[in-house]
Amino acid sequence: MNIVIREYKDTDYDACRALWGELSQHHADIYEDPSIAGNDPGMGFDEYMGRVDRCFTCVAEREIKVVGLAGLLTTHEMSEGGEIEPVIVTASLRNNGIGTKLVEHVVNEAKKRGVRFLRIRPVARNIRAISLYVRLGFDLLGHVDLFQDLNSTSDRNWKPGIIIHGQELKY
């Protein structure tokens, strides 16, 4: 499979917004919560493009069609740090090495920019993504994001099974 990784162009907008919608739907599916995708699943892409900490965005292209998206966020507050956000590959082409190429491309860009610590924050139930990122060297745990579901009528089914420092957490 011939994949080209290149910088994002304005003409990629519609394809990237559709990819963001696919990611939103994937999260809704793995959490069994349709509200995650919302009425406009691609809206998150518009918010992402407006972020002041977005410094680099690239796409994966196959046969002149955009099939993946990744980005790098950095700010003065992060000092020597950066974050890979997002990483998206169209559902029909996942598990073909495209995500690996995108992440490696962004890691190289971060190195060029002098980033020392690079983080990536997949959702807890995205087991395939977590496995990929660990395989690519993201094996240091810097933060744990704990929260409560305050909606007493929530239909979301939280799964047990994560243990950190002897504490069992749900995801």
C-alpha positions as a Markdown table, in Angstrom:
| # | Residue | x | y | z |
|---|---|---|---|---|
| 1 | Met | 0.0 | 0.0 | 0.0 |
| 2 | Asn | 1.5 | 3.3 | -1.1 |
| 3 | Ile | 0.9 | 5.9 | 1.6 |
| 4 | Val | 2.3 | 9.5 | 1.4 |
| 5 | Ile | 2.5 | 11.6 | 4.6 |
| 6 | Arg | 2.4 | 15.3 | 3.9 |
| 7 | Glu | 1.5 | 18.6 | 5.6 |
| 8 | Tyr | -2.2 | 19.5 | 5.8 |
| 9 | Lys | -3.5 | 21.9 | 3.1 |
| 10 | Asp | -6.8 | 23.9 | 3.2 |
| 11 | Thr | -8.1 | 21.7 | 0.4 |
| 12 | Asp | -8.0 | 18.7 | 2.9 |
| 13 | Tyr | -10.6 | 20.3 | 5.1 |
| 14 | Asp | -13.7 | 18.2 | 4.1 |
| 15 | Ala | -11.8 | 14.9 | 4.2 |
| 16 | Cys | -10.3 | 15.7 | 7.6 |
| 17 | Arg | -13.6 | 16.8 | 9.0 |
| 18 | Ala | -15.1 | 13.5 | 7.9 |
| 19 | Leu | -12.2 | 11.6 | 9.5 |
| 20 | Trp | -12.8 | 13.4 | 12.8 |
| 21 | Gly | -16.5 | 12.3 | 12.5 |
| 22 | Glu | -15.3 | 8.7 | 12.1 |
| 23 | Leu | -13.2 | 9.0 | 15.2 |
| 24 | Ser | -16.1 | 10.5 | 17.2 |
| 25 | Gln | -18.3 | 7.7 | 16.0 |
| 26 | His | -15.6 | 5.1 | 17.0 |
| 27 | His | -15.5 | 6.6 | 20.5 |
| 28 | Ala | -19.3 | 6.5 | 20.7 |
| 29 | Asp | -19.2 | 2.8 | 19.7 |
| 30 | Ile | -16.5 | 1.7 | 22.1 |
| 31 | Tyr | -18.2 | 3.5 | 25.0 |
| 32 | Glu | -21.6 | 2.4 | 23.9 |
| 33 | Asp | -22.8 | 6.0 | 24.1 |
| 34 | Pro | -24.2 | 7.6 | 21.0 |
| 35 | Ser | -24.2 | 11.0 | 22.6 |
| 36 | Ile | -20.4 | 11.1 | 22.2 |
| 37 | Ala | -20.7 | 11.6 | 18.5 |
| 38 | Gly | -23.4 | 14.2 | 18.9 |
| 39 | Asn | -25.4 | 15.8 | 16.0 |
| 40 | Asp | -22.3 | 16.9 | 14.2 |
| 41 | Pro | -19.4 | 14.4 | 14.8 |
| 42 | Gly | -17.0 | 16.4 | 12.6 |
| 43 | Met | -17.4 | 19.6 | 14.7 |
| 44 | Gly | -14.4 | 18.7 | 16.8 |
| 45 | Phe | -12.2 | 19.2 | 13.7 |
| 46 | Asp | -13.3 | 22.8 | 13.5 |
| 47 | Glu | -12.4 | 23.3 | 17.1 |
| 48 | Tyr | -9.0 | 21.6 | 16.6 |
| 49 | Met | -8.1 | 23.8 | 13.6 |
| 50 | Gly | -8.8 | 26.9 | 15.8 |
| 51 | Arg | -6.5 | 25.9 | 18.6 |
| 52 | Val | -3.7 | 28.3 | 19.3 |
| 53 | Asp | -1.4 | 25.5 | 20.4 |
| 54 | Arg | -1.7 | 23.6 | 17.0 |
| 55 | Cys | 1.6 | 24.0 | 15.4 |
| 56 | Phe | 1.7 | 21.1 | 12.9 |
| 57 | Thr | -0.8 | 19.0 | 11.1 |
| 58 | Cys | -0.2 | 16.3 | 8.6 |
| 59 | Val | -2.3 | 13.9 | 6.5 |
| 60 | Ala | -1.9 | 10.4 | 5.1 |
| 61 | Glu | -2.8 | 10.2 | 1.5 |
| 62 | Arg | -3.4 | 7.1 | -0.6 |
| 63 | Glu | -4.1 | 7.3 | -4.3 |
| 64 | Ile | -4.7 | 11.1 | -3.9 |
| 65 | Lys | -7.3 | 10.5 | -1.1 |
| 66 | Val | -6.8 | 11.7 | 2.5 |
| 67 | Val | -7.1 | 8.6 | 4.7 |
| 68 | Gly | -5.4 | 9.8 | 7.9 |
| 69 | Leu | -4.7 | 12.8 | 10.0 |
| 70 | Ala | -2.3 | 13.6 | 12.9 |
| 71 | Gly | -1.1 | 16.8 | 14.6 |
| 72 | Leu | 1.3 | 18.3 | 17.1 |
| 73 | Leu | 0.4 | 20.7 | 19.8 |
| 74 | Thr | 2.9 | 22.8 | 21.7 |
| 75 | Thr | 2.7 | 25.9 | 23.8 |
| 76 | His | 5.0 | 28.0 | 26.0 |
| 77 | Glu | 3.2 | 26.5 | 29.0 |
| 78 | Met | 4.3 | 23.0 | 27.9 |
| 79 | Ser | 7.9 | 24.3 | 28.0 |
| 80 | Glu | 9.9 | 21.4 | 26.5 |
| 81 | Gly | 6.7 | 19.4 | 26.0 |
| 82 | Gly | 4.3 | 18.6 | 23.2 |
| 83 | Glu | 1.3 | 16.5 | 22.5 |
| 84 | Ile | 0.3 | 14.4 | 19.5 |
| 85 | Glu | -3.4 | 15.2 | 18.9 |
| 86 | Pro | -5.2 | 13.8 | 17.0 |
| 87 | Val | -4.3 | 10.5 | 15.3 |
| 88 | Ile | -7.0 | 9.3 | 13.0 |
| 89 | Val | -7.1 | 6.7 | 10.3 |
| 90 | Thr | -10.2 | 5.9 | 8.3 |
| 91 | Ala | -11.9 | 2.8 | 9.6 |
| 92 | Ser | -11.5 | 0.7 | 6.4 |
| 93 | Leu | -7.7 | 1.1 | 6.4 |
| 94 | Arg | -6.8 | 0.7 | 10.1 |
| 95 | Asn | -4.2 | -2.0 | 10.9 |
| 96 | Asn | -2.3 | -1.2 | 7.7 |
| 97 | Gly | 0.6 | 0.8 | 9.3 |
| 98 | Ile | -0.9 | 4.2 | 8.5 |
| 99 | Gly | -1.2 | 5.2 | 12.1 |
| 100 | Thr | 2.4 | 4.2 | 12.7 |
| 101 | Lys | 3.6 | 6.3 | 9.8 |
| 102 | Leu | 1.5 | 9.3 | 11.0 |
| 103 | Val | 2.8 | 9.0 | 14.6 |
| 104 | Glu | 6.4 | 8.6 | 13.5 |
| 105 | His | 6.1 | 11.6 | 11.2 |
| 106 | Val | 4.8 | 13.8 | 14.1 |
| 107 | Val | 7.5 | 12.5 | 16.4 |
| 108 | Asn | 10.1 | 13.5 | 13.9 |
| 109 | Glu | 8.5 | 17.0 | 13.6 |
| 110 | Ala | 8.5 | 17.3 | 17.4 |
| 111 | Lys | 12.2 | 16.4 | 17.5 |
| 112 | Lys | 13.0 | 19.1 | 14.9 |
| 113 | Arg | 11.1 | 21.6 | 17.0 |
| 114 | Gly | 13.1 | 20.8 | 20.1 |
| 115 | Val | 10.3 | 19.0 | 22.0 |
| 116 | Arg | 11.8 | 16.9 | 24.8 |
| 117 | Phe | 8.7 | 15.3 | 26.3 |
| 118 | Leu | 5.9 | 14.1 | 23.9 |
| 119 | Arg | 2.6 | 12.8 | 25.2 |
| 120 | Ile | -0.3 | 11.2 | 23.6 |
| 121 | Arg | -3.7 | 10.7 | 25.3 |
| 122 | Pro | -5.9 | 8.0 | 23.7 |
| 123 | Val | -9.3 | 7.3 | 25.3 |
| 124 | Ala | -9.0 | 4.5 | 27.8 |
| 125 | Arg | -11.1 | 2.0 | 25.9 |
| 126 | Asn | -9.2 | 2.4 | 22.6 |
| 127 | Ile | -7.1 | -0.7 | 23.3 |
| 128 | Arg | -5.7 | -0.9 | 19.7 |
| 129 | Ala | -4.5 | 2.7 | 19.8 |
| 130 | Ile | -2.9 | 2.2 | 23.3 |
| 131 | Ser | -1.1 | -0.9 | 22.0 |
| 132 | Leu | 0.2 | 0.9 | 19.0 |
| 133 | Tyr | 1.5 | 3.9 | 21.0 |
| 134 | Val | 3.2 | 1.6 | 23.6 |
| 135 | Arg | 4.8 | -0.3 | 20.7 |
| 136 | Leu | 6.0 | 3.1 | 19.3 |
| 137 | Gly | 7.7 | 4.0 | 22.6 |
| 138 | Phe | 5.1 | 5.8 | 24.5 |
| 139 | Asp | 5.6 | 3.7 | 27.6 |
| 140 | Leu | 6.1 | 6.3 | 30.3 |
| 141 | Leu | 3.1 | 7.3 | 32.5 |
| 142 | Gly | 3.1 | 11.0 | 33.3 |
| 143 | His | -0.5 | 11.7 | 34.4 |
| 144 | Val | -3.6 | 9.9 | 35.3 |
| 145 | Asp | -6.9 | 11.6 | 34.4 |
| 146 | Leu | -9.5 | 10.6 | 37.0 |
| 147 | Phe | -13.1 | 11.7 | 36.9 |
| 148 | Gln | -16.6 | 10.8 | 38.1 |
| 149 | Asp | -19.8 | 10.2 | 36.1 |
| 150 | Leu | -22.1 | 12.7 | 37.9 |
| 151 | Asn | -25.1 | 11.8 | 35.8 |
| 152 | Ser | -27.0 | 9.4 | 38.1 |
| 153 | Thr | -29.2 | 8.3 | 35.2 |
| 154 | Ser | -26.2 | 7.6 | 32.9 |
| 155 | Asp | -26.6 | 4.5 | 30.7 |
| 156 | Arg | -22.9 | 4.3 | 30.2 |
| 157 | Asn | -21.5 | 0.9 | 31.2 |
| 158 | Trp | -18.1 | 1.4 | 32.9 |
| 159 | Lys | -15.7 | -1.6 | 32.7 |
| 160 | Pro | -13.5 | -2.7 | 35.6 |
| 161 | Gly | -10.0 | -3.9 | 35.1 |
| 162 | Ile | -7.4 | -1.1 | 35.3 |
| 163 | Ile | -5.2 | -1.2 | 38.4 |
| 164 | Ile | -2.8 | 1.6 | 39.3 |
| 165 | His | -0.9 | 1.7 | 42.6 |
| 166 | Gly | -3.3 | -1.0 | 43.9 |
| 167 | Gln | -6.4 | 1.0 | 43.1 |
| 168 | Glu | -8.9 | -0.6 | 40.8 |
| 169 | Leu | -10.3 | 1.9 | 38.2 |
| 170 | Lys | -13.1 | 1.6 | 35.7 |
| 171 | Tyr | -12.8 | 2.7 | 32.1 |
